């Protein structure tokens, strides 16, 4: 008993097998996590190494280089980049995609163990982070407080950040904008001098007084007592009464030389958050408060983590003092949910369209049910694969479902069509189902093999594109296999149960027969057979026409009208803005500008009527040094960083995209001449649907020379069309005051650099004398010079250094000079680097043309001799990724062509037939894609390239159907031309039907406007364009070329026969007569 | 005793067996997959790419008086679905064991 016979004879078993698949699929679906993309960012490991007191250049030489040299030998390393800064180095290892990050982390750890002996002794232990600090936060929370404001930092750090950081997958949680309570003892240097006191002396006294000393225990009578001295301060003001010295038999109290301020840290980040607020007359409101930033680890699922964090918040809220309230500013998962929702809508429409096409061609609801049931069955089965593979519901897997919808019905249609034929000839439905399926089984399997031939190689692409498309490849293979199995078992079973021997006549069927069948389909058949008849009898003209058409249609590409990009930019509703004022600008000025901008933007886009900006949050000021994550980000009094969240695309009242808003922001920012650096970043990371940048990496050891090259390049690039912003990675030099000490003079006063340095440090930075304890919390008591004194450079010169042999002023033993230093030295692949990245405005131009402009200039620089020795400029960024992906996809395309050829040649047992099909369908697919991209103005990017590749499998199917039927008719004894014409006429409907299901299945993708639709639009457009043109060409041109090839073959075989019969001379003489005869 | 050779499109199989049974004809021998083509009309059933249809054949031996009834029933089957094809040939059986 064959497979289909068994299925038809045992309908209950067949049904239940597929019901089981559906149940497993739905069960898997319920377990699948949701994410935006398959796990793709698992390729970064960051190593941080501290070396206190070293300058950026010292760090580079002593820490960064040895680490880089060792880490460079870790397997699968793609790039190694480093930042050497004062006190620490950050080395980021970027690996090839698709390797196990945990194994790589272990390798890195081993290498670090090896190198630890080569590092300076004072250097700390290297710390490994499985995330990159460039990664955008997945969640930004706000915290507001009233009474608890002084303790807010402690509260948030202990009770919010710590529990959140314990959640698996959370990379870091950092608190900013909540200043830490600190008790300052501000000393007046003149008074200190007058009483002969020093900062360190005062700090020592405070430390000695603020102490509880246990004195043991003793027994009195029946009781035991413990002895204790409680010296700890209950109130910071108590310190004012401390005796710090004697002068002329008088006690000197601390209040005589210093003031005590119980306040917050002097330098602190301030965070202001603006929200859309319906109750406010302006439509928005803003307030100061703290911000908690949650970043995820590489490879962790954003949605899952966000959900866990949000679930934990109410519990955390309960533990907090009642006046502290937490809120959510930015939530990445909202965008992901919106994207997934809009894709689900796309899928629903695709299913509807496919069902409509089936109904139009078949006209019977029973037949439509038989076919449409295949769709959910095959799609649901792919969830089982996703669950086993540990993947998620994401943009790629859902796009894959949407692509599959149009294809999974094809097999079912072929089977149904043949079964219907049998029934119409008089077979009983059951018999018809078995024999009808039997007849087409082989060609169904063959056409599925071509599809698998296309999608299986997708699972083998390396690199980032590979991570994206591996899942797609596997899913399509699973879906295709299940749909074919279903077409060979479930569909015949359904046919046998649902189709009727005699069609029931009713109003609809009469209307359908009259208008659709006779009015449209029959006329179309007739029209087409006339065209094809003409085409096969005017073969030379046809060849001329198609060559002309081909040349014309590739013109847009040749003339450079098709732009190239990497990934389409999608609107994720996130903008971050980073502004730099000249170094040394006070925080107050930065705040003023930030407030002005926030008010401007919120009033323009943030009111309930406009509903574009949801929240606008900015941070100013310098981060505290013990807030490690905040200090790793660039920060300083002159820097303003904005975190802006937009409403979901369909919720916005003003129809502005994230990119429109970003471009307008840039224009606003250009009005502030004092901003030295402007960076507006739309979306999240570079690459995957975020901002497109053309990066130029300027390598070279000489900092000054590469700086000048960078500014030359910047001047040139800023003139290039489509460049909306240029970012330079190397920071501006920071002014620094240095004290050059004379060692000889130092020695005369029994001092050395360390002791002199300690005096300077305690005067300006202050000394932590002790800790003030209150309510179980500890706060620093810091002794330092009063702020007014510290503002003057002269103070440094006047600092009195005391030693047992006397005292001396700084100006007497050294010189105070102002210098500039580079705060950060960046390296990539062990060379110093400066990156110039041009943000591409996709409305005006595209990545390809911006990069080409840059390349031309680099060539010019090279010719003029600017680039010599170790100095070089390379193109990287999105362009590098794009080139990698295009190369990978190109190789893949070639591989797929070969596989498809093999499958077809095996099926037809012929060299020429697959060649004819591919000769026609592939080039015209390309022209179709070119034309579609040209008309819609969409770039050729990874998504449209993927469309082209999938088309290879889809378009040859039409050719296979046609050629297969031509063969059949030829075997039945028809002549070439009549077989071609009849086959064309008879196969027109199935070809149109399968093509239309695919095209209409793609239409919702191509025209969708939901969140994230920019991402899959190019795919939909490419497939529609390619399939449309290629199908039309296949229907007309394949018959003509088939006739030409067969003509050659027939002539050749006639000649062979003539040879065999020894009548070659006769043949040559009468050749023309034969040909003329044939022409008639 | 007569023998009847029935060649028919596979789709008729269940009907043919049912009609034999209805004539009290218990015994038969079936060749489930047979190929062939008719001498005058009808589509060839060659099980090939060009002619994918296949036949079945049944040989049944019955008493003389039953032949007419069987042939009548077979004729009706053929008549109902002329596109499929069914042919029956009767021959004498000389001896049997």
Interface residues (C-beta under 8 A of the other chain):
Chain A: X422 X425 X426 X427 X428 X430 X431 X432 X434 X435 X438 X439 X967 X968 X969 X971 X972
Chain B: X9 X10 X11 X12 X13 X14 X15 X48 X49 X50 X51 X52 X53 X54 X80 X81 X82 X83 X84
